[in-house]
Amino acid sequence: MLRILTLRGSLFISSTISFSVFAQTKQLFEDVTASAGIDFRYTFGDRSYENILESSGSGITILDYDSDGDMDIYMLNGVYLEGISDPEGKEFADFTNELYRNNGDGTFSEVSEAAGINNNQWSMAAGALDYDGDGDVDIYLANYGPNVFYQNNGNGTFSDITGKLGLAGPETLNGYTKWSVGVAFLDYNRDGATDVMVGNFLAFDPEYVSPTSPEMMPHPAEYRGQATMMYAQQPDGFFKDVTEELRLSYPDSKCMGLTVFDYDGDGDMDIFQGNDHQMNFLFRNDGNGNFDETGVASGVAVNDQGNPTGSMHGTIGDVDGDGLIDMLVTDLRYGALYRNLGKGIYEDITRRSGVARVFSGKGQWGAALFDYDNDGDLDILAANGTAEELVTQFPLLLENDGKGNFTDVGAEKGEYFRAKRSGRGAAVLDYDNDGDLDFIVSHLDEKSTPALLRNNLENNNSWLGVMLIGETGKASAIGTTLTLEAAGNRFVRVNQWSTSYLSNNDPRIHFGLGEHKKIDALKIVWPDGQVEHLTDLEVNRYITIEQGKGIN
């Protein structure tokens, strides 16, 4: 069955396809959105799909806001904007972000108003961190317009303290409203305080019409960019703009995602910036408070054809089991999978790995490298859809053979992968704490509903989940590298949950362990350089490790 819905400036196509061969097969991934009580509806401010703000979507943040051990879900939303949205879109003027509290029984309750974070700006992404080290999770909202910082009061509510911190951002950049699309946290200078890097996109002029294709929304290349900004936390808690002094100022860059990790293994945090139709940036921390842009030299600036594409975000993980952290960068062509060769150099294996063939023509946005079947290697989830026209695509689940070669298995793993949607944000979580990874995707399409997919894994593979608390709280543990050894096999993970377009994953590090029933050793390299070793750990449980204090 094919349905066609014409929207001004675009053609919307959605498909429902019958796969009778799978009719009697139990769904590994089961859509439980409705039964879980998630009734969120996304809006892009009106009913016509005409500009790049509307096409960009919004993200999802996974966090435990009430510290009860269950992962909650914060869904970001668009809203009617005077002068940008069509007048008939005023019915969407009161749409807000929504916070879904995990009830611990497989259901969620929407509590954003009671929590005080039912923000109704146009929100793109939300970073969750314990910036003040008091044990609970705060929220930093990246918006089209002023950003907002919510401090967790420790009683299920939040307070807006943006003014006290200096994190609203400038009113305009390059002459137009500041448009923030993401945030990354790191202690770039190792002073013990969490610093903040805010990714800004482009200088959106809502009046601009493309002279070459006036019937379509303008291409991103037709706009000027907006500088990504670094804020250093001061002793009094205020954040100072240090972008210029750190050599990070690129006023015309068009950031879509920021990923923090130690890509060259020298002990300090570096930053990957995925750019839209510009070469990507890789900012190498020199350890002395400065950054050098090394994207071209490292091999991650362009795709395997030497072209800059519509990059979304850097998703990191060891895809081939060699202990080095590789990177998947989704885009609107066929993506880029960069294999880490060591010493800060990458090679593009997108075609050789099978990723290019499956990704081609589908338009990837949110993505994850995650071990869906707990067999020890990282598989790929991709939320897909086109940009300039609202055309739906199949979401993808690619299975890793353990050596970094991928095969599309989505259609046999769940009905969700057999129906076309227009995905944007995607986040991985274990919402039912059963040790296998679930996921949630936001959509910008006719339904505008998210999809929460429960993993019904029934194999006997083992797993381990780890929550890290650094010297000054969870935020100071971002970028920690964990190396787990079991019966001579080694598994490496990085503590970085902001690795998906506009979205943040479950903050717990997840290891699938296959048939291993015992963990021989776990090595932890904290961002400040401290190294700890734990031995003889049990499997199939969640543990919390506090720096210098072991398991608590």
TORKE-14513 format. One line per 8 residues: number of its first residue (from 0); their letters; for each residue x, y, z of C-alpha. Coordinates in pm, whole numbers. Layout:
N
NUM> a> X:Y:Z  ...
This chain:
552
0> mlriltlr> 0:0:0  136:345:-96  6:670:48  94:1011:-97  38:1335:92  130:1658:-84  277:1933:134  367:2275:4
8> gslfisst> 723:2268:-126  759:1893:-102  623:1550:-172  563:1332:130  564:959:62  503:695:323  494:324:262  344:26:431
16> isfsvfaq> 489:-293:289  384:-647:368  658:-897:454  454:-1216:491  771:-1421:534  817:-1254:874  453:-1272:981  497:-1568:1214
24> tkqlfedv> 841:-1464:1342  866:-1327:1693  983:-969:1690  1327:-921:1846  1257:-548:1853  898:-478:1958  739:-134:1929  606:-64:2279
32> tasagidf> 558:312:2245  185:312:2316  184:49:2589  472:228:2761  263:545:2780  469:764:2547  228:983:2354  469:1255:2237
40> rytfgdrs> 396:1433:1907  666:1623:1724  588:1951:1549  791:2169:1318  566:2468:1383  309:2434:1106  184:2187:845  406:2287:552
48> yeniless> 762:2161:511  950:2455:362  1273:2547:538  1588:2402:687  1479:2467:1045  1171:2250:990  1370:1977:818  1632:1941:1092
56> gsgitild> 1413:1779:1356  1495:1757:1728  1662:1504:1951  1618:1275:2250  1811:1270:2576  1831:970:2808  1893:1051:3175  1808:943:3527
64> ydsdgdmd> 1674:1279:3644  1533:1150:3974  1825:919:4063  1607:610:4106  1818:386:3882  1574:384:3590  1643:571:3267  1402:854:3184
72> iymlngvy> 1342:1008:2840  1345:1378:2750  1188:1444:2408  1276:1773:2239  1023:1957:2024  973:2232:1771  712:2505:1806  529:2771:1608
80> legisdpe> 758:3071:1549  620:3409:1447  774:3518:1116  902:3170:1032  605:2932:1061  296:2968:844  14:3156:1023  -208:2847:1033
88> gkefadft> 57:2687:1250  -47:2892:1554  -217:2578:1685  136:2456:1761  234:2763:1964  194:2582:2296  385:2266:2210  666:2190:2454
96> nelyrnng> 946:1950:2529  827:1648:2727  995:1453:3007  888:1091:3052  959:950:3395  1035:578:3401  792:413:3644  1010:104:3676
104> dgtfsevs> 739:-129:3549  781:-80:3173  569:235:3160  641:607:3163  460:915:3297  491:1257:3135  612:1500:3406  773:1795:3227
112> eaaginnn> 538:2056:3375  577:1925:3729  955:1911:3681  964:2265:3543  1129:2183:3211  835:2202:2971  1027:2456:2767  844:2570:2453
120> qwsmaaga> 1128:2725:2261  1243:2546:1949  1474:2293:2115  1728:2092:1920  1925:1895:2179  1974:1861:2554  2294:1774:2736  2250:1595:3068
128> ldydgdgd> 2530:1629:3322  2597:1684:3689  2788:2006:3636  2811:2098:4005  2899:1751:4135  2607:1731:4379  2499:1388:4260  2198:1473:4046
136> vdiylany> 2167:1542:3675  2126:1892:3536  2009:1977:3182  2151:2218:2927  1911:2293:2640  2052:2385:2298  1788:2593:2118  1714:2799:1814
144> gpnvfyqn> 1735:3118:2018  1861:3149:2375  1993:2832:2535  1869:2734:2881  2044:2569:3175  1825:2384:3425  1974:2298:3764  1835:1986:3929
152> ngngtfsd> 1692:2072:4270  1721:1712:4389  1346:1678:4450  1223:1603:4098  1218:1967:3989  1456:2200:3806  1538:2572:3823  1650:2791:3535
160> itgklgla> 1992:2928:3632  2110:3025:3282  2173:3386:3378  2399:3287:3668  2615:3073:3441  2639:3286:3126  2533:3002:2898  2241:3154:2704
168> gpetlngy> 2476:3225:2415  2479:3537:2195  2149:3660:2060  2278:3647:1705  2572:3502:1514  2663:3618:1165  2365:3854:1170  2089:3602:1245
176> tkwsvgva> 1936:3423:1543  2183:3189:1712  2098:2831:1627  2251:2578:1866  2227:2211:1773  2431:2033:2037  2654:2044:2339  2961:1850:2450
184> fldynrdg> 3113:1835:2799  3481:1793:2878  3752:1913:3112  3982:2033:2835  4246:2184:3068  4228:1927:3352  4146:2181:3620  3873:1959:3765
192> atdvmvgn> 3584:2173:3633  3352:2069:3352  3374:2290:3044  3110:2321:2774  3135:2331:2395  2820:2442:2214  2772:2348:1851  2600:2613:1640
200> flafdpey> 2465:2548:1292  2399:2823:1038  2274:3180:995  1915:3102:897  1740:3379:704  1370:3285:689  1312:3535:407  1574:3391:175
208> vsptspem> 1456:3213:-140  1699:3018:-354  1742:3182:-697  1829:2848:-857  1541:2641:-718  1279:2872:-565  1029:2588:-536  1259:2405:-290
216> mphpaeyr> 1403:2500:45  1750:2653:5  2051:2425:35  2266:2463:351  2553:2585:133  2348:2896:50  2365:3021:410  2656:3150:613
224> gqatmmya> 2761:2949:916  2773:3018:1289  3073:2962:1511  3082:2675:1756  3173:2813:2101  3379:2684:2395  3296:2793:2750  3544:2736:3033
232> qqpdgffk> 3399:2697:3381  3547:2947:3625  3610:2893:4000  3288:3079:4082  3083:2852:3852  3042:3110:3575  3129:3006:3218  3365:3221:3012
240> dvteelrl> 3377:3221:2633  3730:3104:2544  3669:3013:2179  3914:3262:2032  4198:3200:2275  4180:2823:2221  4201:2863:1841  3853:2715:1799
248> sypdskcm> 3686:3008:1624  3548:2925:1279  3273:3187:1222  3134:3023:909  3136:2661:1021  2809:2467:1013  2821:2221:1301  2572:1937:1323
256> gltvfdyd> 2730:1733:1603  3015:1728:1857  3190:1417:1990  3454:1428:2263  3713:1150:2301  4090:1099:2308  4130:1005:1942  4512:996:1942
264> gdgdmdif> 4561:827:2278  4779:1101:2426  4575:1138:2744  4368:1449:2679  4024:1510:2533  3990:1597:2163  3678:1711:1976  3528:1590:1648
272> qgndhqmn> 3288:1834:1480  3065:1703:1205  2987:1983:956  2709:2022:703  2848:2039:347  3184:2154:475  3490:1954:570  3460:1804:919
280> flfrndgn> 3687:1930:1196  3897:1725:1436  4035:1947:1710  4344:1794:1868  4408:1902:2226  4780:1978:2256  4771:1935:2633  4866:2298:2692
288> gnfdetgv> 4526:2459:2663  4517:2492:2284  4359:2300:1998  4485:2231:1647  4246:2144:1365  4365:1810:1217  4065:1678:1022  4246:1651:688
296> asgvavnd> 4569:1518:836  4378:1255:1038  4165:1143:745  3817:1233:875  3749:1562:695  3575:1418:387  3425:1095:257  3597:829:48
304> qgnptgsm> 3541:1033:-268  3715:1334:-120  3389:1524:-82  3248:1709:219  2891:1592:280  2598:1668:506  2766:1515:811  2552:1470:1120
312> hgtigdvd> 2750:1336:1413  3049:1123:1501  2946:792:1659  3244:620:1821  3328:257:1902  3568:-26:1827  3400:-194:1529  3671:-447:1445
320> gdglidml> 3786:-554:1791  4142:-424:1763  4115:-205:2074  4121:125:1881  3821:356:1871  3674:394:1523  3412:647:1412  3092:633:1208
328> vtdlryga> 2980:967:1064  2627:965:927  2533:1192:637  2278:1227:360  2477:1027:102  2615:699:234  2801:795:549  3163:742:642
336> lyrnlgkg> 3307:467:861  3658:562:966  3885:286:1099  4140:396:1357  4491:292:1252  4654:432:1566  4868:743:1617  4575:965:1525
344> iyeditrr> 4527:835:1168  4207:692:1017  4123:508:696  3782:515:531  3634:163:518  3277:263:433  3262:56:115  3478:-234:230
352> sgvarvfs> 3270:-276:546  2941:-295:353  2806:23:512  2806:236:195  2598:-14:-1  2324:-26:262  2331:343:355  2335:478:-2
360> gkgqwgaa> 2038:697:-91  1860:667:243  1989:975:430  2119:893:778  2056:1119:1080  2063:967:1429  2275:654:1466  2432:424:1722
368> lfdydndg> 2713:174:1747  2566:-69:1999  2573:-440:2073  2209:-532:2024  2261:-908:2065  2529:-901:2340  2771:-1102:2128  3061:-868:2197
376> dldilaan> 3078:-660:1879  2915:-330:1789  2624:-324:1545  2473:-17:1375  2133:149:1412  2045:429:1168  1739:657:1157  1684:767:798
384> gtaeelvt> 1501:1024:589  1570:1286:326  1618:1658:392  1505:1897:119  1193:1687:57  1000:1500:321  1045:1151:181  1040:853:415
392> qfplllen> 1300:575:423  1351:241:593  1536:256:925  1835:24:934  1988:-232:1166  2329:-358:1050  2485:-663:1215  2861:-680:1270
400> dgkgnftd> 3042:-1005:1190  3298:-922:1460  3556:-797:1213  3390:-472:1107  3183:-608:818  2813:-524:827  2495:-683:693  2144:-537:696
408> vgaekgey> 1928:-757:922  1656:-511:1024  1367:-662:831  1408:-996:1011  1447:-838:1355  1134:-629:1382  834:-478:1206  969:-129:1276
416> frakrsgr> 1243:-187:1018  989:-293:756  797:36:739  930:364:605  956:662:841  1144:992:841  1376:957:1139  1587:1225:1304
424> gaavldyd> 1709:1181:1664  1787:833:1796  1905:717:2137  1998:380:2287  1898:283:2642  1814:-11:2861  1485:122:2994  1383:-205:3160
432> ndgdldfi> 1727:-280:3308  1732:-635:3169  2079:-609:3019  1988:-588:2651  1976:-255:2470  1653:-92:2360  1627:224:2151  1398:518:2076
440> vshldeks> 1373:725:1756  1200:1058:1693  1029:1109:1359  942:1401:1137  669:1259:916  294:1219:879  263:1039:1214  517:1255:1402
448> tpallrnn> 529:991:1674  842:845:1830  909:473:1841  1033:301:2156  1166:-43:2060  1204:-303:2333  1475:-564:2281  1334:-913:2344
456> lennnswl> 1671:-1084:2330  1653:-1444:2454  2003:-1579:2393  2236:-1673:2678  2498:-1411:2606  2641:-1229:2908  2671:-854:2962  2795:-588:3200
464> gvmliget> 2673:-231:3255  2894:33:3417  2809:376:3556  3116:592:3618  3156:868:3875  3473:1074:3838  3669:1274:4090  3411:1554:4087
472> gkasaigt> 3103:1363:3971  2968:1190:3662  3061:1476:3430  3430:1441:3515  3417:1078:3397  3325:1171:3038  3592:1038:2804  3705:756:3032
480> tltleaag> 3833:449:2846  3743:102:2976  3916:-216:2865  3753:-541:2972  3928:-878:2948  3752:-1216:2952  3922:-1547:2866  4183:-1373:2655
488> nrfvrvnq> 3934:-1155:2470  3945:-777:2499  3655:-531:2474  3713:-153:2469  3452:116:2532  3461:495:2581  3235:669:2832  3069:913:2593
496> wstsylsn> 2692:911:2555  2661:1210:2321  2734:1025:1998  2409:1051:1802  2252:1335:1605  2091:1581:1852  2067:1296:2104  2225:1146:2416
504> ndprihfg> 2230:775:2498  2196:587:2826  2490:715:3036  2586:362:3142  2860:188:2944  2738:-143:2805  2948:-450:2727  2805:-749:2545
512> lgehkkid> 3023:-1046:2638  2897:-1333:2427  2941:-1670:2602  3189:-1540:2862  3059:-1599:3214  3340:-1430:3402  3532:-1104:3371  3902:-1142:3444
520> alkivwpd> 3996:-775:3451  3860:-426:3389  4108:-146:3326  3983:212:3370  4177:509:3234  4015:823:3375  4033:1155:3184  4280:1298:3435
528> gqvehltd> 4521:1013:3363  4456:800:3671  4449:427:3596  4259:169:3800  4230:-209:3771  3945:-430:3891  3951:-811:3876  3716:-1110:3898
536> levnryit> 3390:-928:3825  3055:-1099:3793  2854:-1067:3473  2488:-981:3403  2457:-683:3635  2492:-307:3654  2771:-166:3869  2878:186:3967
544> ieqgkgin> 3249:264:3985  3368:575:4164  3712:706:4084  3961:604:4349  3699:409:4546  3614:114:4324  3266:-40:4304  3003:113:4529
